[in-house]
Amino acid sequence: MSQKAFITGATGFIGRVVTELAIKEGYAVRGLSRHDEGDALLKSLGATPVRGDLNGTDLLTEESKNADVVFHLAFDHDFSKPYEQLVNLDKTAVSALAKGLEGSGKPLIVTHGTAGVVPDPNGGETDETTPQADHPFGNREVAERYALTFAETGVRVASIRLPQYVYGRGNTTGFAAQLIKLAIKSGESVYVGDGEYCFSDVYVDDAAQLYLLAAKNAKAGDIFNGTGHTTTTYKALASAISDAVEVPARSITKDEAFERWGPFLSMFIGITNRASNRKAIDRLGWKPVGPGLLWEVVSGSYVAVAEKFKADAVAASDA
């Protein structure tokens, strides 16, 4: 008999790939969906849509109670709301999901980020034990710590920390795609300062595979960095985008970045993050093999993304 999986965020960029791979591995998947388009997407993947959202705590508890594994990828990204409100909603949803799994020893795999930790002062990689940094918008680490407390109630809860850039499959909504769109709109591809600081990234299929491995082999309380690469600089990314969309690349100051992008994006693009994936590789047997982000931008799936954004810009100017 197939194992049953319940997935929040199943219609999102990463969640739909988790759904697809879980079904290929034989799971019977039920995915949270907020609208008709989400229902149609999940059905096309072979999953069963469950209409609701993170506020529906009774629904979340009922679905998790009937599942063998729960993947929690949903998060409210409406940053017009106070960040604390978004984190509190995440904590409420995790409470509801954990309630359905209490005492079962079944896995609850939650989602957080690598970018919240203090960067290594010497430019090296950090790991899952590195202290958290203070960010002006708050930190999801509060929600992660809260989620991991449910290990004490008999839930095999583990956390996957995703990097700033999860990319691939021609995604048009992630941060890499947004930088391409901004370059087309402004006529230049920019980076802050000398741009010689690194971020972490991962190909979406590799990230999805990590969730499935964690469901099988992670222990209660485990945390894993889900990073594929940690050596790409913002200058290199800006140069790749410059080549892809045929606009010049140049440096801007932090103040210029703030004026151009506002507080959140300018802060986000200023984060140095090199999060080691060694624990996930050694403990779970994870093997990230997807193409690099720079290749994806110049030669891979983002070529079509750039062309779409160019066409959209032309249509908007003609309107």
C-alpha positions in Angstrom: 0.0 0.0 0.0 1.3 3.5 -0.9 2.5 5.8 1.8 0.4 8.9 2.2 2.0 12.3 2.0 0.5 15.7 2.8 2.2 18.8 1.4 1.6 22.4 2.2 2.9 24.7 -0.4 2.4 21.9 -2.9 1.4 24.4 -5.7 4.5 26.5 -5.2 7.8 26.4 -7.2 9.5 23.9 -4.9 6.4 22.2 -3.5 5.2 21.1 -7.0 8.6 19.4 -7.6 8.4 17.7 -4.2 4.9 16.6 -5.2 6.1 15.3 -8.6 9.1 13.4 -7.2 7.1 12.0 -4.3 4.5 10.6 -6.7 7.3 9.0 -8.7 8.6 7.3 -5.6 5.1 5.8 -5.0 3.6 8.2 -2.5 -0.1 9.0 -2.6 0.0 12.8 -2.3 -2.5 15.2 -1.0 -1.6 18.9 -1.5 -2.9 22.1 0.0 -4.4 24.4 -2.6 -6.0 27.8 -2.3 -7.7 28.1 -5.7 -8.9 26.4 -8.9 -5.6 26.9 -10.7 -3.8 25.1 -7.8 -6.4 22.3 -7.9 -5.8 21.8 -11.7 -2.0 21.8 -11.2 -2.0 19.2 -8.5 -4.4 17.0 -10.5 -2.1 17.2 -13.5 0.7 15.9 -11.4 -1.4 13.0 -10.1 -2.0 14.5 -6.6 -5.2 15.1 -4.8 -5.9 18.8 -4.0 -7.1 19.8 -0.6 -8.7 23.3 -0.6 -7.5 25.5 2.3 -4.7 27.6 3.6 -2.4 28.0 6.6 -5.2 29.5 8.7 -7.3 26.4 8.5 -5.8 24.7 11.6 -8.5 22.0 11.9 -8.0 21.0 8.3 -4.2 20.9 8.7 -4.5 18.6 11.8 -6.9 16.3 10.1 -4.7 15.9 7.0 -1.5 15.3 9.0 -3.3 12.8 11.2 -4.1 10.7 8.1 -0.7 11.1 6.5 2.5 9.0 6.9 4.7 12.0 6.2 4.0 15.7 6.1 6.1 18.2 4.1 5.6 21.8 5.2 6.8 24.2 2.5 4.1 26.9 2.6 4.9 30.4 3.9 3.0 33.7 3.5 5.4 35.9 1.5 3.2 39.0 1.7 5.9 41.3 3.1 3.6 44.2 3.3 2.5 42.5 6.6 4.6 42.7 9.7 7.2 40.0 9.6 6.3 38.8 13.1 2.8 38.2 11.8 4.1 36.0 9.0 6.3 34.0 11.4 3.4 33.6 13.9 1.2 32.2 11.1 3.9 29.7 10.3 4.1 28.6 14.0 0.4 28.2 14.1 0.4 26.0 11.1 3.2 23.9 12.4 1.3 23.5 15.7 -1.7 22.2 13.8 0.4 19.8 11.7 2.3 18.5 14.6 -0.9 17.9 16.6 -2.0 15.4 14.0 1.3 13.5 14.2 1.7 13.6 18.0 3.1 10.4 19.4 3.4 8.7 16.0 7.1 9.1 15.3 6.1 10.1 11.7 8.1 12.7 9.9 7.2 16.4 9.7 9.7 18.1 7.4 9.6 21.9 7.8 11.3 24.6 5.7 13.6 27.5 6.7 16.6 29.4 5.3 20.3 29.4 5.3 20.7 33.1 5.0 19.9 34.0 8.6 23.3 32.9 10.1 26.3 35.0 10.8 28.7 34.7 7.9 32.2 33.2 8.5 34.6 36.2 9.0 37.2 34.6 6.8 34.8 33.9 4.0 34.5 30.2 4.7 31.4 28.0 4.8 29.0 27.9 7.8 27.2 24.9 9.1 23.9 24.1 10.9 25.4 25.1 14.3 26.4 28.6 13.2 24.7 31.3 15.3 21.9 33.3 13.9 22.4 36.9 12.8 20.2 39.9 13.7 18.3 41.1 10.7 16.1 44.2 10.7 13.1 42.3 9.3 13.3 39.6 11.9 14.4 36.0 11.5 12.5 32.8 10.7 14.8 31.0 13.1 12.3 31.7 15.8 9.8 29.5 13.9 12.4 26.8 13.2 13.3 26.6 16.9 9.6 26.4 17.7 9.0 23.6 15.2 11.8 21.5 16.5 10.3 21.5 20.0 7.6 19.1 18.7 10.3 16.4 18.7 9.5 16.1 22.4 5.9 15.1 21.6 6.8 12.1 19.4 7.0 13.9 16.1 10.0 13.2 13.9 10.4 16.8 13.0 13.4 18.0 10.9 14.2 21.2 9.1 15.5 21.8 5.6 17.2 25.2 5.3 17.0 26.4 1.7 19.4 29.0 0.3 18.6 32.4 -1.1 18.4 31.1 -4.7 16.4 28.0 -5.5 16.4 27.9 -9.3 15.6 25.9 -12.5 12.8 24.7 -14.6 12.3 28.2 -16.1 10.8 29.6 -12.8 9.6 33.2 -13.2 9.0 34.1 -9.6 12.2 33.4 -7.7 14.9 35.9 -6.9 17.1 35.0 -9.9 14.2 35.6 -12.3 13.4 38.9 -10.5 17.0 40.1 -11.0 16.7 39.3 -14.7 13.4 41.3 -14.9 15.0 44.2 -13.1 17.9 44.2 -15.5 15.6 44.3 -18.5 13.5 47.1 -16.9 16.4 49.3 -15.9 18.7 48.5 -18.9 21.5 47.4 -16.7 22.5 44.5 -14.5 23.9 45.8 -11.2 25.7 44.5 -8.1 26.5 46.1 -4.8 30.1 47.3 -4.1 32.7 45.1 -5.5 30.2 42.2 -5.7 32.9 39.8 -4.6 30.8 38.2 -1.9 29.1 34.8 -2.2 25.6 33.5 -1.9 24.3 29.9 -1.7 22.0 28.3 -4.2 20.4 25.0 -5.2 18.8 23.5 -8.2 15.1 22.9 -7.5 15.1 19.2 -8.3 18.0 18.7 -5.9 16.2 20.6 -3.2 13.1 18.5 -3.6 15.1 15.3 -3.4 16.5 16.4 -0.1 13.0 16.6 1.4 12.3 13.0 0.4 15.6 11.8 1.9 14.9 13.7 5.1 11.5 12.0 5.4 13.1 8.6 5.2 16.3 9.1 7.2 16.3 12.3 9.3 16.2 12.0 13.0 13.9 14.1 15.3 15.4 17.6 15.7 17.7 17.4 12.7 18.6 20.5 10.6 20.1 20.3 7.1 21.4 23.0 4.8 20.0 22.3 1.4 22.7 24.1 -0.7 24.1 23.0 -4.0 26.8 25.6 -4.5 28.4 28.3 -2.3 31.1 29.9 -4.5 29.1 32.1 -6.9 29.5 35.9 -6.4 26.9 38.6 -7.0 29.3 40.1 -9.5 29.4 36.8 -11.4 25.6 36.6 -11.4 25.2 40.2 -12.5 27.7 39.5 -15.3 25.8 36.4 -16.4 22.5 38.3 -16.5 24.3 41.1 -18.4 25.3 38.6 -21.0 21.9 36.9 -21.1 19.8 40.0 -21.7 22.5 42.1 -23.4 22.7 45.1 -21.0 25.8 46.5 -19.3 26.8 45.4 -15.8 28.0 47.9 -13.2 28.5 48.4 -9.5 26.2 50.5 -7.3 26.5 51.6 -3.7 24.4 50.4 -0.8 22.5 53.7 -0.7 21.8 53.4 -4.5 20.6 49.8 -3.9 18.2 51.0 -1.1 16.8 53.8 -3.3 16.4 51.4 -6.3 15.0 48.3 -4.6 13.7 49.4 -1.2 14.7 47.9 2.2 13.9 44.3 1.8 15.5 43.5 -1.6 18.6 45.7 -0.9 19.1 43.9 2.4 18.6 40.5 0.8 21.2 41.1 -2.0 23.6 42.3 0.6 23.7 39.0 2.6 26.8 37.0 2.5 26.0 33.3 2.8 28.1 30.2 2.2 26.2 27.3 3.9 27.9 23.9 3.8 25.8 20.9 2.6 28.2 18.4 4.0 25.8 17.2 6.8 23.1 16.4 4.3 25.5 14.6 2.0 27.1 12.6 4.8 24.0 11.8 6.8 21.3 11.5 4.2 23.3 10.4 1.1 22.1 13.5 -0.7 23.8 14.1 -4.1 23.0 17.6 -5.6 23.8 17.2 -9.3 21.7 20.0 -11.0 23.3 22.6 -13.3 24.8 25.7 -11.9 22.8 29.0 -11.7 25.1 30.9 -14.0 24.7 28.2 -16.7 20.9 28.3 -16.2 20.9 32.0 -16.8 23.1 32.1 -19.8 22.3 28.8 -21.5 19.6 27.0 -19.6 15.9 27.5 -18.7 16.3 31.2 -17.9 17.0 32.0 -21.5 13.2 31.5 -22.2 12.4 33.5 -19.0 14.5 36.4 -20.2 12.7 36.4 -23.6 9.3 36.3 -21.9 10.3 39.3 -19.7 11.6 41.2 -22.8 8.3 40.5 -24.6 6.3 41.7 -21.6 8.4 44.9 -21.4 7.8 45.6 -25.1 4.0 44.9 -24.7 3.8 47.2 -21.7 5.6 50.0 -23.5 3.3 49.7 -26.5 0.1 49.7 -24.4 
